[in-house]
């Protein structure tokens, strides 16, 4: 059973940890629903084939990269072999895990547009055991133009990942903030989608468009694709606004919304600056605990091995 933790009161210095409500089974979580128990899963006796998850939202700054890094690290803590795919030309995922993207000769871009590269030689290990990265840099920004004339252009990422799927349990693709060809590639390769949603009313406006795009991909390119869940991020438990946004999201999307909610805290940018997940930078912090709970919830939902 999840350890009971008191919910802090109002914090100072911008810390909004009141929303990291890791509570015992049956009590109400930040989404207003009873919080189920998410047990620690049994160790795996074998690995692969991987389930591919696209981290997707066409709006920027909603926590896609932060979630990809920390959820990936939390899954690795549970004994899963995890590959993170940086699919954003900004390369924030790669930088956030200590990779100098300016010194990379071969990245995911080269795997997409050139033949003859071995994906295993491009993948880099991180300081977190069981967590690897397929890095990207600004070169990836040219890929959309170069892939336009390719046959089966929507399926190129799936081809790139195919040789290593048996090496991992989970592959998470950090998409760029758009619904362009790169994101379509990620959705075509994926089994599931996680939608990080900032707890702000304007952030909700694009979710319907994203869901519509996912439905089109499912209908036309990838029938297996499903929404694994909508994740409320940047929650501030001290404000009525955040609470109303979460209530509205749950009202519209019901059980598709994760019970786990991720709050704002200065520890996330601090961990990014240190080029490591919060789970290792400050493993006892409630933000790290929230991502561990999310990992257990995702596994309990069948979204990961």
N, C-alpha and C positions, 0 to 999 in steps of 0.2 A: 504494500500500500504506500502511496506517495506520502512522504513526510509532511506533517502539518507545519505550516509556517505562518506566523502572524503577518498580517498585512500592515505595513508601516503607515504612519500618518503622513501629513504633508512634509515633504522634504525641502531642503534648501539647496542652493547652488545648482539649481536646474535638474537635480536628480528626481526622476519620476518612477521610483521603484515600487510605488504602491500598487502598480498594475501587475507585477510579477506574482500573480496569485497562484502559488503552487500549494494546493489545498488537499485535504484528505477527501477520499471518495464520498460523494453524496453532497458535498457542500457546493455552493454556487461559485462559479468562476467568473472571470471578467466579461464573458459573453452573456452572462445572465442565465446560463443553463447549469444544471447539476454537472459537476466535474467528475467524469468517470475515472476509474483507476487505470493507469497505464503501466502495467508491470514491466520489469526489466526482462527483455526477451531471452530465450535460451541461446547459448552459444551455437554458432553454425558449425556443422561437421564438414561442410564443403562450401566452395564458393562458385558463383556464377550459375547460369548466365545473368548478366546485369539487367536490372530494370532501369530504364532511362526516364528521367524526370526533367522537364523543362521548367525553369524558374522564369516566369513570364509576366510582364505588365508593360504596356506601351508608354506608361508614364515613368519618368525618371525620378530618382530619389525616394523610392518607396521601400528600400531595404532588400532588393533582390540579391545584390552581391553579399551583403552582410549575412543574409539568411543562407545563401549557398555555402559560404565559408563555414559558418557556425553549425548549421545543420549537418553538413558533411563531416565536420570534426566530431560532432556528437554521435553520428552513426558509426564513425570509425572507433570511437570509444567503446561502442557496443559490439565490437569485433567484426564489423562489416568492412569489406574492402571497397573504397569509394574513389571514384574518379570525378574530378570537377573539370568541366570544360568551360574555358573562358571564351564566350562567344560575343564579346563586346569589344569593339575597336579601342575603347578607352583602356582596356587591360587592367581594370581595377581589381579584378579577382586575382590575377597573377601578382600584381604589386602587393596586394593585401596578404599574400602568403610568401613574401620575401623574394620574389623573382624579379631580376633586373630585365625588364622587357626590352630595353634599348640595346641589349647585348645579344638578343636572340637572333640567330640566323634562320632558323626554321620554326614556324609556329603553326597553329591550326590553319592559318591562311594558306600556307604552302600545301598543306594536305588537301585543302579544298580545290585549289586551282592547278596543281601540278601532280604529275604522276611520278612514281619511283621512290617516294618517301615511305619509311617505316614508321607507323604511328607510335610504336613502342619506344623508338629512339627520340621522339619529340616529347613524350610524357616526362614530367619531372616529379621527383619525390619531394615531399614537404617534411618539415620537422615533426609532423604528427604521424605516428605509425598507422599505416593503412590508408593514408590520404594522399592521393596523387593529383597532379594538375596537368591538363593539356593547355598550354599558355597561348596568349594572344597579345598583339600590340596594334599600333595604328595601321599596319599593313592590311589588317582585316577590313578596313573601311573601303578598300578597292574591290572586295570580293563580290559585292552585290552587282556591280557593273559587269565584272568579268564573267559571272555565272549566268547572266541573262540569256545568252545564246546556247547554253549547254543543254543537252538532252537529259531529261529527268532531273532538271536543276534543283527541284525541291528535295531530292533524295540523296544529295551528295554527302551531307553530314552522316546520314545513316550508313553509307558506304565506308566513310572514314573510320567510324567507330566499330564496325562489324568485327574486325580482327581481334579486338581486345575485350569484347563483351564477356567472354568466358573467364577473364582474369579478375572481374569485379562483381560485386553484388549490387551496387548502385552507381549509376552515372548521372550526375546532375549538370545540366547545361544552364549557365548564367547568360540569359539573353540580353541583347541591347534594348534600350527603351524605344522600340518601334515595332511596327507590324510588317516590316519589309521581308525580303527574301531570306535573310539570315534567320529571322524568327520563324518563318514558315519552314525552313529546313529543320530547326530544332523541334518544332511541333510535329513534323512528319516523322522524325526519328524517334520521338518519345512515346512511352507508354502512358505517362501521366503528366499533368501540369499542376504546379503550385503557383497560386497567384498571391503575391504579397500585396497588401492593400493598406496604404497609409490611412490612419484614422483621421481623415479630413474630408469634408463633404465634396470638394472639387475632385478629389482622387476617385470618388465613387462613379463619377460621370463616365469614365472610360471603360468601366468593367463590363458593361453591357456590350460594347463594341468588341472587346476582347473575347467574351463568351461567344459572340456571333462568329468571330474568326475561328475560334476553336471548333465550333460546330461545322463550319465549312470544311476545315481540314479533316475532321472526322468523316464527313460525308464523301469527300472527293479524293483524299490522299491517304488517310490513316485511320481506318475503322476502329482500331484498338484504342485510340486516344481517349482518355477520360480526365476529368478534373479531379485531382487528388484532394484538393482543398483550397480554400481561401484563407490566407493568414493575415490577421490584423496586426499591423506593425506601427511603431512610433506612437503607441498609446500613452496617453497622459491621464492617469486615474484621478488627478485632481480637478479635471475640467469636465463640465457637463457636455461639452462639444464631443470629446472623444467617446464618452459613454453613449451619446445619441447616435454617433456614426456606427459604433459596434452593434447597437440594438437594431439599427436600420439594415445593416448587412445581414445579420442573423434573420431578420424578418423576411428579407428578400431571398436569401440563399439557403437558409435552414441548416441542415446537417452538413452541407458542403463547407461550412465555416469551421476551421479548427477550433477546438476548445482552448488550445494554447494561444496566448496573446503575448506579443513582444512589445515592450515599452521603450520609450526613449531613455537613454542614459549616456553620460559622457564616456562610459567605459568602452562602448563600441568603437568610436573614433580613436580612443587611446590604443585599443588592441590593433586597429588597422595601422596606426602609426608604428606600432611595434612589429608589424608584419606577421601576426599570428592570430589564430582564433581566440575569442574571449574565453573559450573553454580551457585553454592552456595559459593565457595571459593572466587571468584571474578566475580560476576554476570554481571558486566558492561564491562568486558574484551571482546575484539572482538572474541576471541576464543569461549567464551560462547555464544555470539551472533551467531556465525557460526553454532554451534550445535542446537541452537533454530531454525535457518533457515532450517537446515537439517531435524529437526523434522516436521516442517510445510511442507517441500517438500515431505517427506515420506508419510505424511497423504494425501497430495494433489494427490500423485501418486496412492493412494489406498493401500499403503504398511502397513498402521496402521489404527486403528479405528478413 
